[in-house]
């Protein structure tokens, strides 16, 4: 597999916002709810890596797992690394689904109108 040029790497990283380039590799740190969940993730990554014969460097720090992918045969980053990164994101979502983002707080009527009732006519009765 051919090594990607910097433009290709930048485009692929744009599609994977949680990943970053570190030298001639791509890397992401996952933060799980606890150690057991982190280990479930590592186990799934190991099985997937073995199936495609593309293995990441794995750093485990309690509930945080850092994956680093590089294609050593190409001396750099290839599409194989981005495929593995995409799959790792999917595996992380399987072991710990993303938490929903909180809904924005509703603003009060005073805040919407600028907080002042000056210049407003009283309601007709």
Secondary structure, 3 states (H helix, E strand, C coil): CCCCCHHHHHHHHHCCCCCEEECCEEEEEEECCCHHHHHHHHHHHHHHHHHHCCCCEEEEECCEEEEEECEHHHCECCHHHHHHHHHHHHHHHHHCCCCCCCCCCCCCHHHHCCCCCCCCCCCCC
